[in-house]
Amino acid sequence: EVARLYVTPDSVKLINRINSEYTLKPFEFIHQYTSSAISYQELEALLTGNALPFSLATGSSKITVENKFFYLTGNDKDLSFKQQFN
């Protein structure tokens, strides 16, 4: 194991086993690598392969069919998304 990341609704904990470092940051640390529109629930949905909660509720979402796959695309705040379903 090289590293381990533990994300909770209020914090991010990172263990770097190569350099023997431990880092504790607030959840907003994730926003340095993602959109600021991403919440804990949305990050959890992404990592587990579920649809983003806001993607189904936003009025700008669009569903298309290409090569037997369904695509859900749209924008929410400063985040553009495209999700594939089969």
Secondary structure, 3 states (H helix, E strand, C coil): CCEEEEECCCEEEEEECCCCEEEEEEHHHHHHCCCCCCCHHHHHHHHHCCCCHHHHHCCCCEEEEECCEEEEEEEECCEEEEEEEC
